[in-house]
Amino acid sequence: LDMLVPMKCLQQALHTFQNDIH
């Protein structure tokens, strides 16, 4: 059940990372 939180955090970080590159 604790795995859902890090996944959301990772997804958010990924979006920020992609936005930073472009």
Chimera marker file (.cmm) of the C-alpha trace (Angstrom):
<marker_set name="trace">
<marker id="1" x="0.000" y="0.000" z="0.000" r="1" g="1" b="0" radius="0.5"/>
<marker id="2" x="2.971" y="2.261" z="0.609" r="1" g="1" b="0" radius="0.5"/>
<marker id="3" x="4.097" y="1.852" z="-2.982" r="1" g="1" b="0" radius="0.5"/>
<marker id="4" x="1.373" y="4.094" z="-4.375" r="1" g="1" b="0" radius="0.5"/>
<marker id="5" x="2.825" y="7.229" z="-2.788" r="1" g="1" b="0" radius="0.5"/>
<marker id="6" x="6.380" y="6.954" z="-4.189" r="1" g="1" b="0" radius="0.5"/>
<marker id="7" x="4.927" y="6.156" z="-7.592" r="1" g="1" b="0" radius="0.5"/>
<marker id="8" x="2.952" y="9.385" z="-7.617" r="1" g="1" b="0" radius="0.5"/>
<marker id="9" x="6.022" y="11.274" z="-6.451" r="1" g="1" b="0" radius="0.5"/>
<marker id="10" x="8.102" y="9.677" z="-9.185" r="1" g="1" b="0" radius="0.5"/>
<marker id="11" x="5.515" y="10.533" z="-11.840" r="1" g="1" b="0" radius="0.5"/>
<marker id="12" x="5.457" y="14.146" z="-10.691" r="1" g="1" b="0" radius="0.5"/>
<marker id="13" x="9.251" y="14.297" z="-10.761" r="1" g="1" b="0" radius="0.5"/>
<marker id="14" x="9.269" y="12.820" z="-14.252" r="1" g="1" b="0" radius="0.5"/>
<marker id="15" x="6.864" y="15.480" z="-15.515" r="1" g="1" b="0" radius="0.5"/>
<marker id="16" x="8.966" y="18.234" z="-13.970" r="1" g="1" b="0" radius="0.5"/>
<marker id="17" x="12.096" y="16.699" z="-15.467" r="1" g="1" b="0" radius="0.5"/>
<marker id="18" x="10.589" y="16.546" z="-18.962" r="1" g="1" b="0" radius="0.5"/>
<marker id="19" x="9.310" y="20.113" z="-18.671" r="1" g="1" b="0" radius="0.5"/>
<marker id="20" x="12.765" y="21.255" z="-17.593" r="1" g="1" b="0" radius="0.5"/>
<marker id="21" x="14.404" y="19.686" z="-20.647" r="1" g="1" b="0" radius="0.5"/>
<marker id="22" x="12.134" y="21.195" z="-23.267" r="1" g="1" b="0" radius="0.5"/>
<link id1="1" id2="2" r="1" g="1" b="0" radius="0.2"/>
<link id1="2" id2="3" r="1" g="1" b="0" radius="0.2"/>
<link id1="3" id2="4" r="1" g="1" b="0" radius="0.2"/>
<link id1="4" id2="5" r="1" g="1" b="0" radius="0.2"/>
<link id1="5" id2="6" r="1" g="1" b="0" radius="0.2"/>
<link id1="6" id2="7" r="1" g="1" b="0" radius="0.2"/>
<link id1="7" id2="8" r="1" g="1" b="0" radius="0.2"/>
<link id1="8" id2="9" r="1" g="1" b="0" radius="0.2"/>
<link id1="9" id2="10" r="1" g="1" b="0" radius="0.2"/>
<link id1="10" id2="11" r="1" g="1" b="0" radius="0.2"/>
<link id1="11" id2="12" r="1" g="1" b="0" radius="0.2"/>
<link id1="12" id2="13" r="1" g="1" b="0" radius="0.2"/>
<link id1="13" id2="14" r="1" g="1" b="0" radius="0.2"/>
<link id1="14" id2="15" r="1" g="1" b="0" radius="0.2"/>
<link id1="15" id2="16" r="1" g="1" b="0" radius="0.2"/>
<link id1="16" id2="17" r="1" g="1" b="0" radius="0.2"/>
<link id1="17" id2="18" r="1" g="1" b="0" radius="0.2"/>
<link id1="18" id2="19" r="1" g="1" b="0" radius="0.2"/>
<link id1="19" id2="20" r="1" g="1" b="0" radius="0.2"/>
<link id1="20" id2="21" r="1" g="1" b="0" radius="0.2"/>
<link id1="21" id2="22" r="1" g="1" b="0" radius="0.2"/>
</marker_set>
